[in-house]
Amino acid sequence: MNRRVLVTLASAILTVTSAAHAQQPPDADKPREGKVEVPPQEPGGRGFVDRAKQWAEETQIVERLSGDADGWYPRLGGMTRGSGFAIGPGYRTHFAGRRLFADFSAGISVKGYKAADANIRWLQAWGDRVELWTDTRYEDFPQEDFFGLGFASREATRTSYDFDSAEFAVRGVVTPIAWARVGARLGYMRPDIGPGTDTQFPSIEQLFTDVDAPGLIDQPNFLHTTFVGEIDYRDVPGNPRSGGFHRASFGVWDDVTLNRFDFKRFDMVLTQHLPVGADCRHVFTGRLGTSYVNNETGARVPFDFLAYVGGVDTIRSFREFRFKDENALWMTAEYRWIPITWVSIAAFVDAGEVTPNWHDIDFRGMKTGYGVGFRMHSEKHTFARLDFGTGGGEGWQIFLKLGPSF
């Protein structure tokens, strides 16, 4: 593990340790019967844990990280897979009787990735069941990876490219019952592809052409509409031990400038958590996901919008975005043991496949992987996960993700 990962992991452990102590019950520090009471120390002699606890309480760092407190907060992550550790400032606030809400944030990663977001909720009605949002986002991802199309792509053909985009979208969400919601999103995106800045690998145009990577030369602007349905009956969404989360979306992407890249996209993810034992310290998680991208007759799908497997959310024995094509299927089985409130230890098995045609997907040709991982969390929120995956024939992969696992 390199020094950057160690420093990042140490920072995450400090944050979670502070958070866990901040959430102890009021009588947690009182002496118990049969134990010797230790006299309180002078302020100057307080231990590290006490100082961390006081700092967490005074700054409300747990509430700010989880979105439960208004005002300034540290933005952690919020980029894309493979961006590296990212941090930046954020500010959120409620107004107009808390029915309106605004969240502004920006961040930069250790690899020079940049992103800025402005999300505003303009309407909340019908007992908070109906919401109307506007989402604005700017992205600059200078070292995205591309290995070629399909399962036959080789690790030796790894290249990098720069992906920039600006997007504005209007989003409506309806929550008819507590565990289900539907929504629609209408947006306009201006993507741009350029030479990659990763000096360890060739830039994409050095190994691939527009034939090998559709959309490499010319990139269109898109008007896109996506419909989403979700079922969520997890016990604690930020750190689930039971229940499930199921999501499906269907989007239509219209090329409004070149008329060469119209396509439709379907995505679905099914996740189920099964606890073992009354204390729920042992949890089995199953996950199944699929993506289907289909171009219109005479059109092509840009390579950076294709479905993929490989990475922290699909097959952890391969790098992010390792295999790309128009169709993808992946699955995960994970066992998690929670020995203490703020740390979990996991073991997992992943499998997945990409193909140009949906009917070519079969379970016999899947790439697989396995590994172990660690989760840092409070009772209600997962702050970071660290996974070590192997078994795919390309060595060990290390993934650090800030935020919930699945």
Secondary structure, DSSP 8 states (H G I E B T S, - for coil): --HHHHHHHHHHHHHHHHHHHHTS-TTTTS--TTS-------GGG--HHHHHHHHHHHHTHHHHHHT-S-EEEEEE--S-TT--SEEEEEEEEEETTTTEEEEEEEEEETT--EEEEEEEEEEEETTTTEEEEEEEEEEEEEEEEE--BSTT--GGG-EEEEEEEEEEEEEEEEEEETTEEEEEEEEEEEEEEEE---TTS-BHHHH--TTTSTTSS----EEEEEEEEEEE--SSTTS-SSEEEEEEEEEEEEESSSSS--EEEEEEEEEEEEEESTT--EEEEEEEEEEEEEE-TT----GGGSEEE-STTS-TTS-TT-EEESEEEEEEEEEEEEEETTEEEEEEEEEEEEESSGGG--GGG-EEEEEEEEEEE-SS-EEEEEEEEE-SSS--EEEEEES---
